[in-house]
Amino acid sequence: MKALDAFPEPALSDNLPPPSFFNRHVKSIAAVAALLVFAAVGYAVYRLTEEVTYADVIHSLETTSASSIALAVLFTALSFVTLCFYDLNALSHIGRKRPWPEVALTAFSAYAVGNVAGFGALSGGAIRYRAYSRAGLSPDEIGRIIAFVTVSFSLGLALLTTGSMVPMAGEIAPLLGISSTTLATVSTIILIAILLLLGIARSGGLKFAGRTLRLPDTGMLSRQFLVTVLDVAFAASVLYALLPAEAQISWPAFFAVYAVAIGIGVVSHVPAGLGVFEAVILAALGSEVPGDALLASLVAYRAIYYVLPLVIAIFVVTATELRQLSASPLATGVARTAGRLAPTLLAALALVLGAMLVLSSVTPTPGDNLDLLAGFLPLPVVEGAHFLASILGLMLVVVARGLAQRLDGAWWGTLLVALLALVLSLAKAVAVYEAALLAILVIGLLPSRRLFHRRASLGQALTSSWLLAVAVLIGGAVIVLLFVYRDVEYSHALWWQFAFDAEAPRSLRAMLGLTVVAMGVCLFSLMRPAAPAIHPAGEEELAKAVAILDRHDVADANLVRTGDKSVMVSPDGEAFLMYGRQGRSLIAFLDPVGPKASRDELIWQFVETARASGCRAVFYQASPAILPVIADAGMKAFKLGEMAVVDLERFDLKGGTWAGLRQAAAKGERDGLTFEIIPTENVAAILDDLRRISDAWLDHHRAKEKGFSLGAFTETYMTAQPVAILRHGGRIVAFADILLTDTREEASIDLMRFAPDAPKGAMDFLFVRLMTTLRDQGYRHFNLGMAPLSGLSRREVAPVWDRVANTFYEHGERYYNFKGLRAFKSKFHPDWQPRYLAVAGGLNPVLALLDATLLIGGGLKGVVKK
């Protein structure tokens, strides 16, 4: 029974206040705030290293012992092995199991990318969503995994930091410039508060901002805390192993400092905590460890703990791609997971290598390398290579976003830029390590070509997260430039000095070029032209959509015939998507209709159109089939309800299971009801009778016509498909328009209306006779429509969305007959299939749902008046 599919809202004022400036620009404000934090800590790092020279740092790096590096690599391996247990415990917590290799590859890749980037489309949460959605986990389950990992790490880190501060206050307090008593007292108070909150949350749930936090059982909590302890301990040991031998700080004290630095880096929201982590370590240990050695240790730590795992992940994924698919299910699962992760891993590596090229352009080239170059290459070639390599580094950062989105143009662009940068890195400074890492990127790209199948333009505006990354990169390059050449007195003549040993002028010119290109990229993104207005589909677009839907199995796609929605057709013309706009939401109804490849590309096209229009992309009633692509596009899915689909091949009125429907059919015949299907070409002849019934039905229910996900009684729409009618005494008393496609895979209905004097039970009779007739005509399934809010999780650990929806389902009968609708559909013993509301950008799904409700109801007045 397809009554109102949206969720009615309480009465609201017609004069809704416009969204505040903060709400409209929250992402941009957050990015600017993170940039200001980075600038502040960058200045702090610059001041903290006033007595340190670049040459001293390089010397300390070169003298780092092989045993220290080997120990750091070992602790890195142990840390990442430990990190995999976060996901294993999370899967155990939600009652799901996946093969160990799949979980290990997913967790390892998520942390490798999350450590390096830590924002937007390259976050660890996005990687888990991509991998686990392909493994059959629902969006709710994936969301619970991500929440479990995030909350458990945050709580564990808080307990570790405050707990270690208490016994180590004597050693740490002098580093912070406060008394040990004060530090121990404050740490104890915070620790007790955390433990009390955990106790409350563990027993009865902790309510905060309308949400209830409940923790798992004691055994799970203990295991997860142990994982966090080992994780942070191994990670801290990586940096501790790289400290010089003369460092006067014990491992326990260093552990506490490290935990604080990591926590502040996470809270800052600066990508990878870059600069923030370093500033805390420098401020805390600057008096105990020589500045040049400490900086060298931090650089080595970043390379070993951040870059090395990413390179290893690329090797693993590349090896899996080269081996192709094995016949064993386990190997197939690993290969499938690798295919889902490869684009994001390659994007993260491109981001890192782009930053490497940019930073190397503002640092001097070793003298021996310059002497070697002077014997082979003329000065203009070296100068040009140095300048162009820096620009290519910035281009790598820009195309990294396209790699994450699987653009074929990004694949070709990255391959070309990486090959050119590889050659230029040798020509500018004989930078063997740079060339080797660029070669790894090229090697990783080659077997992954088939994964970049989206034929989309690279000329897309960067989002606020990527603009922040570019700004942090340029800001970091400026800080490094000032640090390296702090002893060089500035003069205008520096810009025109060209010589093999003129390192400062060469870096200045590179920095100018980087700044100009970066400003161009940012201006293009910030000043892009406004998107054109969205209009309902014209006759030509509707004709294309109808031709496509007739070749596919989605009967509800016939709602495109209403003409109240816009239509987006895929570039190859094989798929279409119907959508509308309400407020700041661009809302697609149902999945795109068409072949999988065209359908997937259309999802990306729709998301990008929404972003260009300054809107959030929303999919209303999305099926599980498109969830992996939705995850790739950076969207999150929230369960909306369940679709009732009857298998007509099993639909039979014989037996005890169907007794109720058999009785309804018999009663309808006793009441004198007759059933008939009116072919499309004959509907116009009875249209006046149908309109009379429709008007009486609307008046009786004090309702008005809806739209978007529901049809409206118009001549064009009603005469486009067959209509099922019931007659009583020769007079039409009920009707339902039938939605069909040429494939006969599925049938459905939309408008279902009856006269006030129709015999009781008439609609049951209509459904029984309609399904029986369609079954006999060879149709395989009948779609009864969605039961809103049904089938959501009721566990204590269910997501907040499910809890709120279940509350409305149980107590919202005054607004909508949720339970009655599901009970009616349950009579026909359907298969219940989940449907989702997918929202881009992680915004509150309630806002998107409100916009969908207003769009269906025809605006605020339509919702209030039903």
MOLINLIN-V605195 format. One record per residue. N is the residue number from 1. D_FIRST is the distance of its C-alpha to the first C-alpha in Angstrom with 1 decimal. Layout:
N	D_FIRST
N	D_FIRST
This chain:
1	0.0
2	3.8
3	5.9
4	9.4
5	9.9
6	13.5
7	15.5
8	17.0
9	20.7
10	23.4
11	25.4
12	27.9
13	30.9
14	30.7
15	33.9
16	32.9
17	36.0
18	36.4
19	36.3
20	39.8
21	42.2
22	41.9
23	38.1
24	38.4
25	41.2
26	40.7
27	41.1
28	44.2
29	45.7
30	45.2
31	46.8
32	49.7
33	50.2
34	50.4
35	52.8
36	55.0
37	55.0
38	56.1
39	58.8
40	60.1
41	60.3
42	61.8
43	64.6
44	65.0
45	65.4
46	67.9
47	70.0
48	69.8
49	71.3
50	74.1
51	76.7
52	75.0
53	75.6
54	73.5
55	76.4
56	76.5
57	72.7
58	73.1
59	76.2
60	74.3
61	71.5
62	74.1
63	75.8
64	72.7
65	73.7
66	72.0
67	71.6
68	69.7
69	67.3
70	66.9
71	66.1
72	63.6
73	61.8
74	61.8
75	60.3
76	57.7
77	56.7
78	56.5
79	54.4
80	51.8
81	51.7
82	51.1
83	48.3
84	46.3
85	46.1
86	43.9
87	41.1
88	41.9
89	41.8
90	38.5
91	37.0
92	38.4
93	37.1
94	33.4
95	34.0
96	34.0
97	36.9
98	37.9
99	41.2
100	44.1
101	45.1
102	41.7
103	41.6
104	45.3
105	44.9
106	41.8
107	43.6
108	46.9
109	45.5
110	43.4
111	46.5
112	48.8
113	46.7
114	45.8
115	49.5
116	50.5
117	47.9
118	45.8
119	43.6
120	40.5
121	39.4
122	42.2
123	41.5
124	41.4
125	37.8
126	36.7
127	38.5
128	36.9
129	33.4
130	34.4
131	36.0
132	33.7
133	30.5
134	32.0
135	32.9
136	29.3
137	29.2
138	26.1
139	26.6
140	26.5
141	29.3
142	31.3
143	31.1
144	32.4
145	35.2
146	36.3
147	36.2
148	38.2
149	40.8
150	41.2
151	41.4
152	43.6
153	46.0
154	46.2
155	46.9
156	49.3
157	51.2
158	51.5
159	52.9
160	55.2
161	56.5
162	57.3
163	58.4
164	60.9
165	62.2
166	63.6
167	66.1
168	66.8
169	67.4
170	71.1
171	70.7
172	67.7
173	68.8
174	71.9
175	69.6
176	67.5
177	70.5
178	69.6
179	71.1
180	70.0
181	69.6
182	67.2
183	65.1
184	65.0
185	64.1
186	61.2
187	59.9
188	60.1
189	58.2
190	55.4
191	55.3
192	55.1
193	52.3
194	50.2
195	50.8
196	49.9
197	46.6
198	45.9
199	46.7
200	44.3
201	41.5
202	42.3
203	42.3
204	39.6
205	38.3
206	39.7
207	37.8
208	38.5
209	36.9
210	33.9
211	33.6
212	34.6
213	36.7
214	37.1
215	39.5
216	39.6
217	42.1
218	45.8
219	46.4
220	44.0
221	45.5
222	49.0
223	48.3
224	46.6
225	49.5
226	51.9
227	50.2
228	50.5
229	54.1
230	55.0
231	53.0
232	54.8
233	58.1
234	58.1
235	57.1
236	59.9
237	62.3
238	61.7
239	63.2
240	65.7
241	67.1
242	67.7
243	69.6
244	73.4
245	75.6
246	77.2
247	73.9
248	74.8
249	71.5
250	70.3
251	67.0
252	65.4
253	66.2
254	65.0
255	61.8
256	61.0
257	61.9
258	59.6
259	56.7
260	57.1
261	57.5
262	54.3
263	52.3
264	53.7
265	52.9
266	49.3
267	48.9
268	50.6
269	47.8
270	50.5
271	49.6
272	51.1
273	52.8
274	55.6
275	58.6
276	57.2
277	57.8
278	61.2
279	62.2
280	61.6
281	63.5
282	66.3
283	66.6
284	66.6
285	68.9
286	71.0
287	73.9
288	73.8
289	73.2
290	75.0
291	72.8
292	73.2
293	72.5
294	69.4
295	68.0
296	68.8
297	67.0
298	63.9
299	63.9
300	64.3
301	61.6
302	59.1
303	60.1
304	60.0
305	57.0
306	54.8
307	55.8
308	56.9
309	53.6
310	51.8
311	54.4
312	54.0
313	50.2
314	50.8
315	53.2
316	50.8
317	47.9
318	50.4
319	51.8
320	48.4
321	47.6
322	51.0
323	50.6
324	47.3
325	44.9
326	46.3
327	45.0
328	44.5
329	41.0
330	42.7
331	44.5
332	41.5
333	39.6
334	42.5
335	42.8
336	39.1
337	39.6
338	42.8
339	41.1
340	38.5
341	41.4
342	44.1
343	43.1
344	42.9
345	46.2
346	47.9
347	46.8
348	48.2
349	51.4
350	51.7
351	51.3
352	54.1
353	56.4
354	55.9
355	57.0
356	59.9
357	61.1
358	60.9
359	62.8
360	65.4
361	66.2
362	67.5
363	69.5
364	72.9
365	73.6
366	76.0
367	79.6
368	80.1
369	77.1
370	78.3
371	81.7
372	80.2
373	78.2
374	81.3
375	83.0
376	80.3
377	78.3
378	79.6
379	78.6
380	76.3
381	74.1
382	73.8
383	73.0
384	70.4
385	68.8
386	68.6
387	67.1
388	64.5
389	63.5
390	62.4
391	60.3
392	58.7
393	57.9
394	55.9
395	54.2
396	53.2
397	51.4
398	49.6
399	48.5
400	47.4
401	44.2
402	43.6
403	44.3
404	41.6
405	39.2
406	40.3
407	41.8
408	44.1
409	46.3
410	46.7
411	47.8
412	50.5
413	51.5
414	51.9
415	53.8
416	56.1
417	56.6
418	57.3
419	59.8
420	61.6
421	61.6
422	63.0
423	65.9
424	66.5
425	66.5
426	69.4
427	71.1
428	70.9
429	71.9
430	71.9
431	68.8
432	68.3
433	65.7
434	63.6
435	64.0
436	63.0
437	59.8
438	58.9
439	59.7
440	57.2
441	54.5
442	55.4
443	55.4
444	52.0
445	50.6
446	51.9
447	49.9
448	46.7
449	46.7
450	43.6
451	41.5
452	42.1
453	40.0
454	38.7
455	40.5
456	40.4
457	43.1
458	45.2
459	45.9
460	43.2
461	43.9
462	44.4
463	42.1
464	43.8
465	44.1
466	46.0
467	48.1
468	49.0
469	50.0
470	52.2
471	53.7
472	54.5
473	56.1
474	58.3
475	59.2
476	60.1
477	62.2
478	64.1
479	64.7
480	66.0
481	68.2
482	69.7
483	70.3
484	71.9
485	74.2
486	74.9
487	78.6
488	78.7
489	79.7
490	77.6
491	79.3
492	78.3
493	80.5
494	78.1
495	75.7
496	78.4
497	79.8
498	79.3
499	80.8
500	79.8
501	80.4
502	78.8
503	75.7
504	74.9
505	75.0
506	72.8
507	70.2
508	70.3
509	69.6
510	66.7
511	65.3
512	65.6
513	63.9
514	61.0
515	60.7
516	60.6
517	58.0
518	55.8
519	56.0
520	55.0
521	52.0
522	51.0
523	51.6
524	49.5
525	46.6
526	47.1
527	47.9
528	45.5
529	44.4
530	41.3
531	38.3
532	37.4
533	34.8
534	31.3
535	30.2
536	27.1
537	27.6
538	30.0
539	29.8
540	31.7
541	29.5
542	26.3
543	28.0
544	28.9
545	25.3
546	23.9
547	26.8
548	26.0
549	22.2
550	23.1
551	25.3
552	22.8
553	19.7
554	17.1
555	14.8
556	13.1
557	16.8
558	16.7
559	15.6
560	19.4
561	19.9
562	19.1
563	22.6
564	22.0
565	22.5
566	25.7
567	26.2
568	28.5
569	29.9
570	31.8
571	35.6
572	35.6
573	33.0
574	30.8
575	27.9
576	26.0
577	24.1
578	22.3
579	22.9
580	23.7
581	26.2
582	25.9
583	29.1
584	30.6
585	27.4
586	26.8
587	23.2
588	22.0
589	18.3
590	17.5
591	20.5
592	23.2
593	22.9
594	26.1
595	28.6
596	29.1
597	32.4
598	31.3
599	28.0
600	30.1
601	32.6
602	29.9
603	28.7
604	32.3
605	32.8
606	29.9
607	31.2
608	34.7
609	33.6
610	32.0
611	35.2
612	37.4
613	35.4
614	36.0
615	32.3
616	30.3
617	28.2
618	24.6
619	21.9
620	18.3
621	16.0
622	19.0
623	19.0
624	21.9
625	23.6
626	24.9
627	25.9
628	29.5
629	30.0
630	28.4
631	30.9
632	33.7
633	32.9
634	33.4
635	29.8
636	28.3
637	24.8
638	22.9
639	19.8
640	16.8
641	14.2
642	12.8
643	10.8
644	9.4
645	11.3
646	12.3
647	15.9
648	16.3
649	20.0
650	19.5
651	16.9
652	19.2
653	19.1
654	22.6
655	23.7
656	23.0
657	20.0
658	17.9
659	19.6
660	16.7
661	14.8
662	18.2
663	18.9
664	15.8
665	16.9
666	20.4
667	19.7
668	18.0
669	21.1
670	23.4
671	21.9
672	22.8
673	19.5
674	19.9
675	17.6
676	18.7
677	18.0
678	20.0
679	21.7
680	21.8
681	25.3
682	24.7
683	21.8
684	24.4
685	25.9
686	23.0
687	22.0
688	23.7
689	21.8
690	18.4
691	19.7
692	20.8
693	17.4
694	15.9
695	18.9
696	18.7
697	15.0
698	16.1
699	19.3
700	17.8
701	15.6
702	18.6
703	16.6
704	17.7
705	16.4
706	15.3
707	16.4
708	17.0
709	13.6
710	11.9
711	13.5
712	15.6
713	16.8
714	20.1
715	22.2
716	22.6
717	19.0
718	18.0
719	21.0
720	20.5
721	18.1
722	17.5
723	15.4
724	14.1
725	15.4
726	16.1
727	19.7
728	21.3
729	25.1
730	25.0
731	23.0
732	19.6
733	17.2
734	13.7
735	12.6
736	10.3
737	12.2
738	12.4
739	13.4
740	16.3
741	19.5
742	22.8
743	22.8
744	20.2
745	19.3
746	15.6
747	13.2
748	9.8
749	8.3
750	8.4
751	9.3
752	7.8
753	10.6
754	12.8
755	16.3
756	17.4
757	19.5
758	17.0
759	17.6
760	15.8
761	13.3
762	12.9
763	9.2
764	9.8
765	12.8
766	11.2
767	9.1
768	12.3
769	14.6
770	12.8
771	12.9
772	16.4
773	17.6
774	16.6
775	18.2
776	21.3
777	21.5
778	21.8
779	18.5
780	18.4
781	14.9
782	11.3
783	9.3
784	5.7
785	6.4
786	8.3
787	8.9
788	11.7
789	15.1
790	14.5
791	17.1
792	19.9
793	23.4
794	24.9
795	28.5
796	31.4
797	32.0
798	28.4
799	28.5
800	28.5
801	25.1
802	23.5
803	25.4
804	24.5
805	20.7
806	20.9
807	22.8
808	20.2
809	17.5
810	19.8
811	21.2
812	18.8
813	17.0
814	18.9
815	17.2
816	13.6
817	11.8
818	11.7
819	12.6
820	10.4
821	7.1
822	9.0
823	10.4
824	7.5
825	6.7
826	10.5
827	11.1
828	10.9
829	13.4
830	12.2
831	14.6
832	13.9
833	15.4
834	16.7
835	16.2
836	19.0
837	20.4
838	23.8
839	26.6
840	30.1
841	33.2
842	32.2
843	31.3
844	29.3
845	25.6
846	24.9
847	26.5
848	24.5
849	21.2
850	22.5
851	23.3
852	19.9
853	18.4
854	21.1
855	20.5
856	16.8
857	17.8
858	20.8
859	23.4
860	24.3
861	24.3
862	20.8
863	19.6
864	21.9
865	21.0
866	17.2
